[in-house]
């Protein structure tokens, strides 16, 4: 164990990195969840629209892989988004077994509202950090050893 990490844990157990990550992660998760809900979306629906907003369209299978969700869960997410007219699914003309998912204009409008809400959450969370510190934090968090199969990743 890194000596400074061990020393911090001995002097203040609540300063343990795992505890700090868990606490701040739970708070960030709660705020982002509320931002999506304020836009009429569940978090996975919001993530789906954000990805489709960037790409325009994707195969249903590629979308499930990119979002790291089981294909059966992806079907439920897409059913809800399609019922709300935020996405549309159509058969791939090159392979009739494959579905292409595309964001609709209505979906783009809801996405813009959701993105604005998430930006506000991030502004509040990272208000005391410089752009360089935010970039460093992003890089460090990307290196923390977790996997998509970890239990927290299975939450809605």
N, C-alpha and C positions, 0 to 999 in steps of 0.2 A: 504494500500500500504506500502511496506517495506520503512522505513524511509530513508535509503541510496539511494534507487532508486528515491524517491521523491526529495531528495536534489540534486542529480545529474541532474535531469530533470529541476529543477529551475535554477541551475547555468549555464547549457548549454543544451538547448533543443535538440541539435543534439546528446547528450549523452544518450538519452532515450533508454532503452533496445530494445523496438520495432523498433525504427529507426535503431539502430546498427545491429540488426538481419536482418532487411529488406535489408539494404544496403549491408552487407557482404554476405547475402544469394543470392542476385541478382548477385553480382560479382562472387561468387562461381558457381552459376547456369550457368552463361555465359561461364565461363572457362571450366566447365565440359562438357557443350554442345559442345563447340569448340573441346574438346578432342575427343568426340565421332564422331563428323563430320569429323575430320582428319583421323579417322579410317573407314570412309564410313558408319557410323551408325547414326540414329536418337537416341536421348537419351533413349526412351522407348525400342528401339531395343537393345541398349547397355545393359540396365538393364536386359532385357530378356536373352541375351546371358550370362551375368554375373551369373544369377541365374542358368541357365542350365549348365554353366561351372562348377558350384559347385556340382550340383546334377546329372548331366549327362542326365537325362530325368525326365519328370513330365507329369501328365495328363494336358491337355489344361485347364481344369477347375481349377485345383490346381494352375497352373501357373498364371492365371488371378487373383485368390484370393490372392496369395502371392505378386503380383505386384500391387494389389489394383486397377485394371482396369476393366471396364465393359467387359463382355465376347465378345461383338460385336467389341470392340476396340482391344481386344486380337487377334481376327481373322485377322484383318487388319495387325497388327504387324507381326503375324506369316506368313501371305501370303507373305509379303515383304521379310522376312527372308528366307522363303522356296524358293521363286523365285531366291534369291541370293545363294542358296545351303548352307546356314549357319545352318539351322535346317531341320529336316524332321518330318513329322507327319505320324503316322500309327495307325490303329485301335488296340485297346486293345483286345488281343485274349480272355481275360476273360469276356469282355463286349464290344461288337461290337459298341455300341452307344458312347463309350468313345474314344477320341484320345489321344495318347501318343506323346509327343513332345520330340525329342532328338537333341542335338547339334551334328553337323557333324565335321569331321576333318577340313574342310575348315572353319567352324564356330569357332573352337578352335584357328585357326591361326588368324582370325580377332579379336577374343576376347583377345588374348595375346597382340596384338597391341593396342587395346582400353584400356586394363588394364594398360599398360605401360604409355599411355597418361594421364590417370586419376591419376596415382601415381605421375607423374610429376606436375600435377595441385595441388595435395594435398601437395607435398613437398614445392611448392611456397607459398601456402596459410598458411601453418602452420610452416613455417621455424623458426619463433621466439618462438615457443612453445616447451617445453620439452615433452618427451613421457608421463610423468605423467599428464601434463597439457592437453594434447590431450585426454587422457583417461577420465579426469575429464570433459572436454568440451563435449565429446561424451555422458557421463552419464547425464550431465545437460540438453543437448538438447533433449535427450530421454524423459525427464520429462516435457518438455514444452507442454502445453495442446493444441494440434491441433488434427484434425481428418482427415482421408483420404478423406472425403467428402468436405473439405474446397476447395474453388475455385482454389487456386494455385496448388492443387494436380491434377486438371483436365487438366493442360497444357500439351502440347507435349514435 
